[in-house]
């Protein structure tokens, strides 16, 4: 920690400078992180440590990764394959691997049979995890939409504590003008025990 950093980090190796840049990004907590061959000059053990750190510490950050090592990008949300300056593929990594003559598929196959299987397995696991997260998020939204809004509950409470002045037993227990509220599933019960919709176009 007490080591002096020369101008442009000239007293450090390229790999050490890359680690310093990553440390700076961790401290600044930027919302967008661009990584250009961040592990090109480090050994595989350090590469694995860096990738684990990126995945843990930048979960709420948009990470754009430029890399030749396929294991660094195989579990990304999307992969863009460039060829001679042009975009030739862009999709979920696992989807791209299903195209037998695709560019990413060919690159993965060039790593050897064992490594290709490992990379495809990582891509599959990443896609499954994202699908599970998406399903859980949709369920949370659905549960929230099915719950009566605070406005409806408040209006019902107010009406229950302020009965109608005429005291007619034939009137509904609750009279709520809630045309603009979005909770059509909520029902009320009148004196006769019959359930009626809380919301209607007439406001009754």
N, C-alpha and C positions, 0 to 999 in steps of 0.2 A: 504493500500500500504506500510505502514511502519512496518508491522508485520514481525518479524524475522522468517525465515524458518529454522527449526532444520534439522539435518542430516536425509536424507531420508523422510523429511516431517513428522517426528514422532509427532510433536506438532499439526498436523491436522488430521481430520477424513479421512476415506478412500474416502468418497465422495468429500471432499475438495481437497484432493490430485488429484483426477481425474480432477477436474476443473482446477487446476494449470497446469496439463499436457496439457489440451486442450488449455489453454492460451499460453503456451510455443509453441505449434504447430502453433497457429495463428501468433505468432511473427516471427517464423523461416521460414514460408512460404515454407514448404517442398513440393516436387512434389508427394510424396507417403506418405500416412498416414494410419497407422494400428491401428484400434480401437478394443481393446479386452474388451468386456463388460464394455464399458465406462460409462454406466448409471446404472450399476447394484446396486450401493449403494446410489442412489439419488431418491428423490420422483418423481412422475409422472410429476409434474409441471416443475421441474428442467430438467427432461428428455426431455420434449417437447421443452424447451428453447435451450438445447444442440443440439437436432436434427435440429432445425431451423437454429442455428448458423452454424452447419456443412454443411447444404445444401446451405447456402448463401455464406459462406466464403471459401469453398473448392470446388467450381464449376470447377476450372481448375486443380484439384488435383485428383490423383487416390486414392480412399478411400477403404480400405479393412476392413470390419466390421465383428467382431465376436460377435454374440449376441443371446440371448434367447427371448428377447422381439421382437415379430414379427413386430411391428409398426416401429422399427428402421431400418429394412431392406426391407420392403415390396415394397418400391418404388426404389430399387436399379436397376442398369442396368442388373445385373445378380445375381442370388442366387444359392449358392452351398449348398446342404443339405448333412450333414455328418451323418453316422450311424455306430457306432462301429469302427471309424477310417477310414471308406471307403466313397467315394463319391457315393451317390445313386441318386442324381438329380442335374442338372445344366442347367439353362435356365432363360429366363425372368420370373419374379415372376408371372405375369398374365398367362403366358403359363403353368406354373407348376400347377396353381390353376384349370386349365381346366381338369386335370387328377383326376377323382373322387377317385381313390384309391392311389393317390400319397402321398408321405411323407409330403410335404408342405401343401397339401390340408387337410390332417388329422390334422396337427398341428393347422391350421387356424380354422378348425371346432371345435376343443377342446376349443377354446376361448369363445364359445357361439354363438348363431345365430346372434344376433345384431352386435357383434364385428367382426364376420366372414364376414358379409356383408360390414362392414366399411372397413376392410382390403382389401377385393376384389375390392371395389370401388377405394381405393387408388392405388392399383396395376394397375387397368384399366386406371385411369387418368395419371399415370406415363408413361405407354406404349403409350398412345395417344400423350402425350407431346413430347416424343422421336421421334415418327413417324412424327409429324409436323415439328420438327427441322430437321429431315433427309430430308424431302421433300423440305424444304426451302433451305437447303444446296445444294441439287441436282440441284434446279432451278438456284441458283447463279452460279454454275459451268457451266451449260448449256448456260447461258447468256454470260459468259466470253468466252466460246468456239465459240460462234456465232459472236463475235465481231472481226473485222479485227485486225490482230496483228500490233503492232507499226512498225515492220520491213516492212510490206507490205505498210502501209500508207507512211512511209518515202521514200521508193523506188518509189512509184507512184508520190509523190511530186517532187522528184528529176528529174524524167523523164519528168514531165509536164513543169518544168522550164528549161530543156535542150532538145529542140526538135531535131529530127533527122537532120543530116547535109545535106542530099540530098534534103530535102524539098518536097519529093514526097507526093502528096495528097492521094495516094492510100495506103500509109503506115498507120499502126495503130497510134493513138495518143500516146499510151503508149506501150513501149516494156520492159517487166520486166522478168528477169530470176529468177523465184521464185520456182523452182522445189522442194526445200527443205522446203518450208514454208507450214504450215498446215491450210490454210484458203481457201478451194476449193469453198466456196460459193461466194467469191468476184468476180464481173464481171467488165469489162471495156466497154466503148462505142467507136467505131471507127468513122471516119468522116461520114460514111454512115448511122449512127444512129443504127447500128446493135450491139446488146450486145454480147460480146464474153467472155468466161471464162478467168479470169486473169491468172490462173495457168494451165499448160499443161505439158505433158511429154517432149515436145520439148523445153520448156523454153520460148515459145512465147505466 
